[in-house]
Each structure stands twice: as structure tokens, then as C-alpha cells.
């Protein structure tokens, strides 16, 4: 009677198949205390053709497609947030050119330091702070170190390990520490010894490449461990223009919040712990003093470096940074009940930091510039950066967030609902001809 009542509900092949399985499960539960009873039920079901429904129509195969998001260029409508094919070619050329320039500079630092050192420290490096301030999205799209970082992703050999939130927070704190440790080291031989400077660049590139090969997307270096990232957050608060993201085809939310796609990003945007709140606040308040103190120290060659030189190199920027941080905290305490005033204060200290940098650092070798150029440069750069960072307050992001990966693949699933079902798994992409060998 149990079989008859269940089988009576079958209206088509699919329902009959479901009913037969339900009948078998019910019979198994009734005979669970007797192995012989369970065996008899199974034997009856196996041999009684009246209990079995006709074979249903063939179902589509479930195919595992191991994909690498950055290897896919979604077909999206015009004016999409994702870079189009033609624009991607342009961005790829720019990234390749900047990477080749970086390789050439390392070669000059090793083989011809008399040319490589002034070209690197007096021409290339001074351009970066202004670019990060005015167009941080452009910088993020063409940075040579970022190109090295995502190289494993583009080659399809990255492991794509999800970066834990605690690990990302720890790496962010480490990037701030590295910033305040590495920058004074320039006076201890990096500014005067080409081989040391080349080793520093190559070491950073190696770490960036390894982190990119291990962790998902840009979570291992660009958005966490890079020592320049705290400066990007400090200077890039009021970008002049927002670019499309030329690094990510789809947003995998490798870090949250994403620094590229978060509007009104500051050094204190991520307040995960009290340590993050302190260090983020410390970068804002101390950096202007840190920059000023750094320019008060002469350069030493490696053979001149001793205990006294090391103390001098670190005492000036760190001491001046602490003084400016104390002043910053006093002002912040005064405006503690005025959020708008505190936000302006943060941008004011950021503008003071970059203005101080260009007060001392000229964009080019000093011996090639006319005598009047330093004064004109200061009269132009200082008012400009204060106007650009303090009096402007656009709430835009560095880059436009690409289409979310979950949204894109959901639309793909819906489009293929009546065709081959696809289950996405992270890893290397496979040629369609090889997908059959990975079916489950």
C-alpha cells in the first residue's frame, strides 16, 4: 500500500523517478532493524519492472570549468565599468612600456650608476607623488610593481589563495612600518650606491611577484604590503579623474573595502582594530614632519655609515614626525565634535606633506635647472596642492569598480540554463576541447 500511494503521485517521467526513490527510502526506513528485510526490499525493487519508471530524457552533463577571472574578458555593453578590448590594448602597452623602463633603470643602476642614480631618484621618483595626488587611478593602472605583482595571474599560474582578513590587516600595518623604515635608508647608501638601490628594487619586485602568485588578485601586495600604499591613501583623497580598472576584469572582492573602488578613501577608512586607528591617524599627522626631517639629513655613502650616522638618519624624520603628530592630535582634539572640520584638517596635513616634499625636491637634476626655477616651482606647487586637496572635496574613487564576479557568472548561468550546466572552480583556465576530461 505504501508503494501504491507514493507511485500514484507520478505524472511524468521526472515525477515517477522521484517517487521511486522516495518509495525506496521509505521502505528502507521500515526495514532498518532487519538486514534481511532491507535486502528483500532492495531485491524486489531491483527485479520488479513495475516499480521502475521509464528512463528520463538525457540530462546535460555537469562540466567543471576551472577559471582564472583575469583571463576572461566579459562581453559587456558600451559605457560599461570594465575596460573594453581596444582600451585594454592601450593600457597593456602602457604597462609594458613602464615595466621595460623599470628594467632599464635597474640595469643602469647596476652598470652605469652615474646615470642611473640621478635618473631614478631625481627624475622618476619625484613624479610619483604628484601623479598619486592628481590621478591615483592612473598610477594604479600603470605602476610597474603592480604589473609584476599580477604577472602570475595573467600567466594563469597563481594559486589564488583567499587573503584572510587578519592577514590583510597585519600586512597593512607592516606596510606603514616599512614606509617609515625604508625611506630614511635612502640616506644610508641607497641614494649614492647604484647596486644597493637596484637590490632594493629587485627585492621589492620579488616579494610582489611571490605574493601575487600566492594570493588572490591584488590582495597580496598592491592593497596590503606595498610601502607606497599608505602614501596613496594620504595623497589620493581628492582625485581629479576616475579611470576604469585596467587590472581587474571582474571584481572578486579580494579585499574589503577595495582601495581602488571606495569613494572618499583616506588613511583611516579601515578601522579594524585600535592599532589600525592609531597607525592610520599617525600617518596623517606625522608625515609632514617626517618629510621635512628627511630633507635635513645629508646622504652618506655605504663606507661612511656608522652608529652616529644611523641615529642621525632616523632621529630627524622620526623626531619631526612625532612633533607634527602631537600638533595634529591637539588640533584634532579641538575639533573633536566637528566632523567636517576634522576631515578638512586631515586633508590640510596631507597637502602640507606633499607641498613640503616639492618645496625641497625639484622635478629634475638641480644642475640642469635655471637658478630661478626653484622659487617659481615653490610658488606654483604649494598653492596648487593646498587648493587641490583642501578646497576641493570630490567624493569619487580612484577607479571604477568592475562588474562583480558573482553578478557576471550568475548571468552566465542563467543564459546556459537550457544548455550545458557549468560549475566554476578557481584555478587555471582550460581549453574547451579539454573540458570533457574534467567532467564530474
C-alpha positions in Angstrom: 0.0 0.0 0.0 2.9 2.3 0.7 4.3 1.8 -2.7 0.9 2.3 -4.4 0.2 5.6 -2.5 3.6 7.0 -3.5 3.5 5.8 -7.1 0.0 7.3 -7.6 1.6 10.8 -7.5 3.7 10.3 -10.6 2.5 12.3 -13.5 5.5 12.2 -15.7 8.9 10.6 -16.1 10.6 13.0 -13.7 8.0 12.7 -11.0 8.0 8.9 -11.3 11.7 8.9 -10.8 11.4 11.0 -7.7 8.6 8.8 -6.4 10.5 5.6 -7.0 13.4 7.0 -5.0 11.1 8.1 -2.2 9.5 4.7 -2.1 12.8 3.0 -1.8 13.8 5.4 1.0 10.5 4.8 2.9 10.9 1.0 2.5 14.5 1.2 3.8 13.4 3.1 6.9 10.7 0.5 7.7 13.2 -2.3 7.4 16.2 -0.7 9.1 16.1 -3.1 12.1 16.3 -6.2 9.8 19.1 -6.7 7.3 17.2 -9.5 5.7 14.1 -7.2 5.3 16.1 -4.4 3.8 17.8 -6.9 1.4 14.4 -8.2 0.4 13.1 -4.7 -0.3 16.1 -3.9 -2.5 15.8 -7.2 -4.3 12.1 -6.6 -5.0 12.8 -3.1 -6.3 15.6 -4.4 -8.5 13.7 -7.1 -10.2 10.1 -5.8 -10.3 9.9 -3.8 -13.5 6.5 -2.3 -12.5 8.2 -0.4 -9.7 10.7 1.3 -12.1 9.8 4.2 -14.3 11.0 4.7 -17.9 14.4 6.3 -18.3 14.0 10.1 -18.3 15.4 12.2 -21.1 19.1 12.5 -21.1 20.3 15.3 -18.7 23.0 17.7 -19.7 26.5 16.9 -18.4 27.9 18.8 -15.4 31.2 20.2 -16.5 33.8 21.6 -14.2 35.5 24.7 -15.8 38.5 25.8 -13.9 38.7 29.5 -14.5 41.0 32.4 -13.7 39.0 35.6 -13.6 41.7 37.8 -15.0 41.9 35.6 -18.0 38.3 36.3 -19.0 37.2 39.5 -20.7 33.4 39.6 -20.2 31.3 40.8 -23.2 29.6 43.9 -21.7 27.6 46.7 -23.1 29.0 50.1 -24.1 29.9 52.6 -21.3 30.5 49.6 -19.0 32.7 49.9 -15.9 35.1 47.3 -17.4 37.8 48.3 -19.8 36.9 47.4 -23.4 39.1 45.4 -25.8 40.7 48.4 -27.6 41.3 50.4 -24.3 42.8 47.2 -22.8 45.3 47.1 -25.6 46.3 50.7 -24.8 46.6 50.0 -21.1 48.6 46.8 -21.7 51.1 48.8 -23.9 51.5 51.5 -21.2 52.1 48.8 -18.6 54.6 47.0 -20.7 56.4 50.3 -21.5 56.6 51.3 -17.8 57.8 47.8 -16.9 60.6 48.0 -19.5 61.6 51.4 -18.2 61.9 49.9 -14.8 64.0 47.1 -16.1 66.2 49.6 -17.9 66.6 51.7 -14.8 67.7 48.7 -12.8 70.2 47.9 -15.5 71.6 51.5 -15.3 71.8 51.3 -11.5 73.9 48.2 -11.8 76.0 49.0 -14.8 76.1 52.8 -15.1 75.2 54.3 -11.6 76.4 57.7 -12.6 73.4 58.0 -14.9 71.0 55.6 -13.2 71.0 57.2 -9.8 70.1 60.8 -10.8 67.7 59.5 -13.4 65.9 57.3 -10.8 65.9 59.5 -7.7 65.7 62.9 -9.3 63.5 62.3 -12.4 61.4 59.2 -12.0 60.7 59.1 -8.2 59.7 62.9 -7.9 56.9 62.4 -10.5 55.2 59.7 -8.4 53.8 61.8 -5.5 52.2 64.3 -7.9 50.7 61.5 -10.0 49.3 59.8 -6.9 47.7 63.0 -5.8 46.1 64.2 -9.1 45.3 60.8 -10.7 45.9 57.9 -8.3 43.8 55.7 -10.6 46.2 56.3 -13.5 49.1 55.4 -11.2 47.4 52.2 -10.0 46.8 51.1 -13.6 50.4 51.6 -14.8 52.6 51.0 -11.8 55.4 48.7 -12.8 55.5 47.0 -9.4 51.8 46.2 -9.8 52.4 44.8 -13.2 55.0 42.4 -11.7 52.5 41.6 -8.9 49.7 40.5 -11.3 52.1 38.7 -13.7 51.3 35.3 -12.2 47.6 36.0 -12.5 47.9 36.9 -16.2 50.0 33.8 -16.9 47.4 31.6 -15.1 49.8 30.1 -12.6 48.6 31.9 -9.4 47.2 29.8 -6.6 44.5 32.4 -5.8 44.5 31.8 -2.0 41.9 34.0 -0.3 43.7 36.5 1.9 42.3 36.2 5.4 41.1 39.5 6.9 43.5 39.3 9.8 46.4 38.7 7.5 45.4 41.6 5.3 45.2 43.9 8.4 48.6 42.7 9.6 50.2 43.3 6.2 48.6 46.8 6.1 50.3 47.7 9.4 53.5 46.2 8.1 53.4 48.5 5.0 53.3 51.6 7.3 56.2 50.3 9.3 58.2 49.6 6.1 57.5 53.1 4.9 59.0 54.7 7.9 62.0 52.4 7.9 62.9 52.2 4.2 62.6 55.9 3.3 65.4 57.0 5.8 67.6 54.2 4.5 68.0 56.2 1.3 70.5 58.4 3.2 72.4 55.3 4.2 73.6 54.3 0.7 70.5 53.9 -1.5 70.9 57.5 -2.8 74.6 57.1 -3.5 75.2 53.4 -4.4 73.6 52.1 -7.5 73.9 48.4 -6.7 72.2 48.9 -3.3 69.3 50.8 -5.0 69.0 48.0 -7.6 68.9 45.3 -4.9 66.2 47.2 -3.1 64.0 47.5 -6.3 64.6 43.8 -7.2 63.8 42.6 -3.7 60.5 44.5 -3.7 59.7 43.1 -7.1 60.4 39.6 -6.0 58.2 39.9 -2.9 55.4 41.5 -5.0 55.7 38.6 -7.6 55.6 35.9 -4.9 52.6 37.5 -3.1 50.8 37.8 -6.4 51.5 34.1 -7.2 50.1 33.0 -3.8 47.2 35.3 -3.0 44.0 36.2 -4.9 44.1 39.1 -7.3 45.9 42.2 -5.8 45.4 41.4 -2.1 49.0 40.3 -1.5 50.9 43.5 -2.4 49.1 46.4 -4.0 46.3 46.6 -1.4 48.3 45.5 1.6 52.1 45.1 1.9 53.3 47.8 -0.6 55.1 50.6 1.4 53.7 53.2 -1.1 50.1 52.3 -0.4 49.9 54.4 2.8 51.1 57.4 0.8 48.5 56.7 -1.9 45.8 56.8 0.8 47.2 60.0 2.2 47.7 61.9 -1.0 44.9 60.4 -3.2 41.9 61.6 -1.2 40.7 64.1 -3.9 41.4 62.5 -7.3 40.8 64.7 -10.3 39.5 61.9 -12.5 38.3 58.3 -12.1 39.6 55.7 -14.6 38.3 52.3 -15.5 40.1 49.5 -13.8 42.7 48.1 -16.2 43.9 45.4 -13.8 40.8 43.5 -12.9 38.3 42.2 -15.4 35.9 41.1 -12.7 35.7 42.2 -9.0 36.5 39.3 -6.8 36.4 41.4 -3.6 39.9 40.3 -2.8 40.0 43.0 0.0 37.2 44.9 1.7 36.9 47.8 1.3 38.7 47.9 -2.1 41.0 50.9 -2.1 40.5 51.3 -5.9 36.7 51.5 -5.8 36.0 53.1 -2.5 34.8 56.8 -2.7 36.5 59.3 -0.4 39.2 56.9 0.7 41.5 58.1 3.5 44.2 56.6 5.7 41.6 55.9 8.4 39.0 54.3 6.2 39.8 50.8 7.6 39.3 50.9 11.4 39.6 47.2 12.1 41.4 47.5 15.4 42.8 50.2 17.7 46.2 49.6 16.1 44.8 50.5 12.6 43.1 53.6 14.0 46.4 54.7 15.6 48.6 54.0 12.6 46.2 55.5 10.1 46.0 58.6 12.3 49.7 58.6 12.8 50.4 58.6 9.0 48.2 61.7 8.5 49.6 63.7 11.4 53.2 62.7 11.2 54.0 62.6 7.5 54.5 66.3 7.1 57.1 66.4 9.8 58.6 63.1 8.6 59.1 64.6 5.1 60.6 67.8 6.5 63.0 65.9 8.8 64.1 63.7 5.9 65.4 66.6 3.9 67.5 67.8 6.9 69.8 64.8 6.7 72.7 64.5 4.2 73.4 61.4 2.1 76.1 59.0 3.3 78.0 56.5 1.2 78.0 52.9 2.5 81.6 53.1 3.8 80.7 56.2 5.8 77.8 54.6 7.7 78.3 54.1 11.4 76.2 54.2 14.5 76.1 58.0 14.6 75.0 58.3 11.0 72.2 55.7 11.5 71.0 57.6 14.6 71.1 60.9 12.7 69.3 59.5 9.7 66.4 58.2 11.8 66.3 60.8 14.5 65.5 63.7 12.3 62.5 62.4 10.3 61.1 60.3 13.2 61.5 63.2 15.7 60.0 65.8 13.4 57.2 63.3 12.6 56.4 62.9 16.3 56.2 66.7 16.8 53.9 67.2 13.9 51.7 64.3 15.1 51.4 65.9 18.5 50.3 69.2 16.9 47.8 67.2 14.7 46.3 65.5 17.8 45.9 68.7 19.6 44.0 70.2 16.7 42.0 67.1 16.3 41.0 67.3 19.9 39.9 70.9 19.5 37.7 69.9 16.5 36.6 66.5 18.0 32.9 67.4 17.8 33.1 68.8 14.2 33.4 66.1 11.7 33.7 68.4 8.7 36.4 70.4 10.4 38.3 67.2 11.2 38.1 66.0 7.6 39.5 69.3 6.4 42.2 69.0 9.0 43.2 65.6 7.6 43.4 66.9 4.0 45.3 70.0 5.3 48.1 67.9 6.8 48.2 65.8 3.6 48.6 68.9 1.5 51.3 70.2 3.8 53.2 66.9 3.4 53.3 66.9 -0.4 53.9 70.7 -0.5 56.9 70.2 1.8 58.2 67.4 -0.5 58.1 69.6 -3.6 59.5 72.6 -1.6 62.8 70.7 -1.4 62.6 68.2 -4.3 62.6 69.6 -7.8 61.4 67.5 -10.7 64.8 67.0 -12.4 68.5 67.2 -11.7 69.2 70.6 -9.9 72.3 71.3 -12.1 70.2 71.2 -15.2 67.6 73.7 -14.0 68.0 77.5 -14.1 68.5 79.5 -10.9 65.0 80.9 -10.9 63.3 77.6 -11.2 63.2 76.6 -7.5 61.4 79.8 -6.5 58.9 79.5 -9.3 58.3 75.8 -8.5 57.6 76.5 -4.9 55.2 79.4 -5.7 53.3 77.1 -8.1 53.2 73.8 -6.3 52.4 74.9 -2.8 49.2 76.9 -3.6 48.2 74.2 -6.1 48.3 71.3 -3.7 46.6 73.2 -0.9 43.8 74.2 -3.4 43.6 70.7 -4.9 43.5 68.8 -1.6 41.8 71.1 0.8 39.4 73.3 -1.1 38.2 70.6 -3.4 36.2 67.8 -1.9 35.1 65.3 -4.6 33.7 62.0 -3.3 34.9 59.8 -6.1 37.0 56.7 -6.2 40.4 56.1 -7.9 39.0 53.5 -10.3 35.5 52.4 -11.3 34.7 49.0 -9.8 34.4 46.3 -12.5 31.4 44.1 -12.7 31.1 41.9 -9.6 32.2 38.3 -10.4 29.1 36.9 -8.8 26.8 39.0 -10.9 28.7 38.2 -14.1 28.7 34.4 -13.6 25.1 34.4 -12.4 24.1 35.9 -15.7 26.2 33.3 -17.5 24.4 30.5 -15.5 21.0 31.9 -16.5 22.0 32.1 -20.1 23.1 28.5 -20.1 20.2 27.1 -18.1 18.9 25.1 -21.1 22.4 24.1 -22.3 25.4 22.7 -20.7 25.5 23.3 -16.9 28.7 24.9 -15.7 30.2 24.8 -12.2 33.0 27.3 -11.7 36.1 26.3 -9.7 39.2 28.5 -9.1 42.4 27.7 -10.9 43.8 27.6 -14.4 41.5 28.1 -17.4 41.2 25.1 -19.7 40.8 24.9 -23.4 37.2 23.9 -24.3 38.5 20.8 -26.0 39.9 19.6 -22.7 36.9 20.3 -20.6 35.5 16.8 -21.2 38.3 15.3 -19.3 37.3 17.3 -16.2 33.6 16.4 -16.2 32.1 15.1 -12.9 
